[in-house]
Amino acid sequence: MKQIIERIKTHALLNFGKQIESCTEKEKYVALSKAIMEEVVLDWEDSKNKFEGKKKAYYLSAEFLMGRALSNNLINLNEKEKVEDILSEIGLSYNDIEEAEEDAGLGNGGLGRLAACFLDSAATLDYSLTGYGIRYEFGIFKQKFINGFQVEEADNWLEYGDPWSIRKNSEKIVVSFSDQDVVAVPYDTPIIGYGKNTINTLRLWKSEPINVFDFEKFNDQKYDLSVKEKNNAENISKVLYPNDSNEEGKILRLKQQYFFVSASLQDMIRKFKVNNTDFKKFPDFHAIQLNDTHPAVAIPEMMRLLTEFEGIRWEDAWEITVNTFAYTNHTLLAEALEQWPVKLYKKLLPDVYKIIVKINTQLKSDLKKKKIDKKDFGKFEIISDKNIKMAFLSIYGSFSTNGVAQLHTDLLIHSELKDWYDLYPERFNNKTNGITQRRWLLQSNPELSEYITELLGSDSWITSLEKLKELEKFSDDTKVLTKFMEIKQEKKDQLAKYIKEHEGIDVDPSSIFDIQIKRLHEYKRQILNALYILDLYFRLKEDKNLDIVPRTFIFGAKAAPGYFRAKGIIKFINDIKELINNDEEIDGKIKIVFVENYRVSYAEKLFPAADISQQISTAGKEASGTGNMKFMLNGAPTIGTFDGANVEIVEEAGEENNFIFGLRVEDIEEIEDSYNPNTEYNKIKGLKRALDTLVDGTFDDGETGMYKELYDSILKGASWHKSDVYYVMKDFDSYRDAQQKVNDEFKNKLGWAKKCWINMANAGKFSSDRTIEQYSKEIWKIEKNK
Ligand SMILES: *Cc1c(COP(=O)(O)O)cnc(C)c1O
């Protein structure tokens, strides 16, 4: 350990030419991280060797929302406390250094964070799982609020370099498009399993030119042209598309997908060929999971590489391909089901397009063999209406299609993808999402972690979360519950302090911390929460003696920059915040905080401090959710709809310990044709008053037209959709009742603590360790290796 001090000092001098003491926090962070990397590299190499000759799994994902690495790595190496001590000996503050790390925000939200949790779990469980993706130079934008409006700024996360990745120049790969060739350069990051038995790899590709510089053009004084190839190539991995809803028909986005997929497959094939000649064995050594359809082009690309470069017959290549790939579906939203215009594919990837045509022809002949009526072929065709349907391509070209929560999988097989399920029932399965307890409890809530370990007499929950179940025996133990609530209070105090520093708002740490943090989307219904708060405010104004427990409503959400309505909702909530927080009559009974730039590192401070978790999406729209699981693990009951994994959370922790409200999927199916939101708007007391603030002059949207548009989307609809498609008006009353119940039950301190406790004790199912075990055993068919 003495060594680590020497190493930190050396890296400070080597990288910044300064003594560690005079480095900035960011520089200290880099020096410390590089010192730790030195400790890791040899074990990392050993870990690669031990899986030699075994079947391995690969996770292809356009997004990896890793957040910060320093604390996570130190915890998994079991060196965090030692390093904290050593740093303080030489007068450095670990906390300040930790806070200097930029998040690796290479993802939008849940889908990208799931990929990160999966990597942590696989390494911890000693499975070989390699992540493949893109090394975006700019990750998800940084969010600022100006006059309540969201403003986006570039996320320059690499400004000080990334000490956790190693550039592997010797493993470059050429990727070709019709109009350009680029080189994909791999950057490898170690994924350290807890206990350090296995260190896996996240390999992210950067796009670079084949020729960096055109000397002739420079000499001709054509300076722009001399670096044109460089810029064109680098643009491919320049920026993460900040859109997790409707796919924009962006040429660059398509290039990104093909870029990382082709590089990854070529990489696997190249390594396979070192020891193998028989490609029929490829699926015996590789299971490739497609994280949604973003990497679906892997299916035709694999066919192209096998048939055109490896001399494999089409039929054999198809068998190899289908037996290699598995596909995860992440959404039921029709507008998010990815399609690409044929025109674009033909133009950019003509060879791949030809293969897709051939796959579609083969599909039709398979349909014929399966006695499907010719007039029904349209239900399956991969190419139709001049578009390529990526979900159909993924199902047809793989041996497994899974949904991400039981309800979601049921909806997939019984409605959205019913025709495909009838065709290939054996391909469909469920894998309910999970989260890693190493980050979402051990790291973010050390106080509660320590207490759990003390009560269990063991820290085995860190790798076997189902052990938490044993804690249920304490659910009537006043001493335990009291200590538990003291810890919750400590986390709330810490958050209150952080909010004061970063948002400039004073919050009452004894108030109910009611938290809704997730991407901003209409289906997630932040507006339902907002309307409830407004109604509560007006009721309080009418009746000063209204008996409510003081509450702090905390929001965190980024809206896709092009999602006008979502940005309107952010502005609306910020305006409500200004109105209420500045109303002295309210006397602090309601406070609103909308944290700026919600991201993984902020999330780690929010989940442990929550008293109640808001999961209020329209039933049938949230495929799973994982934020819901992070709250549960930290002992917050859910106020939510029967949607996604909420259903399973309640199944584990009991409906009586949560606050379930609103329409269910069956209810919506029943009323959808006749639903008119104006009925509720006019009938439900207080609802009109709250919604009308959008148009009655209470708030000002700066002549953007946002508020009127938002109002109309609910009561009138728009040219492209009916009114209130997310049933905000219909669910308002039952949501308000559920919130009233939260208020009433919170007053009973021990009763409330018990609910929180039972939620935490039953969170075991939602470890991503469980999810990864299921993927490994049921889909990938891979084995552990210590
Ligand atoms: C967990 C997480 C999400 C996903 O939240 P949901 O509520 O499941 O949508 C999104 N962003 C961040 C930063 C997260 O940590």
The ligand as an ORCA input file, in Angstrom:
! r2SCAN-3c Opt
* xyz 0 1
  C     -31.884      3.880    -12.989
  C     -31.706      5.080    -13.818
  C     -32.607      5.359    -14.855
  C     -33.834      4.519    -15.122
  O     -34.908      5.017    -14.338
  P     -36.416      4.552    -14.606
  O     -37.172      5.149    -13.457
  O     -36.420      3.059    -14.552
  O     -36.820      5.089    -15.911
  C     -32.407      6.501    -15.621
  N     -31.369      7.328    -15.387
  C     -30.485      7.092    -14.389
  C     -29.368      8.052    -14.182
  C     -30.611      5.955    -13.587
  O     -29.720      5.731    -12.619
*
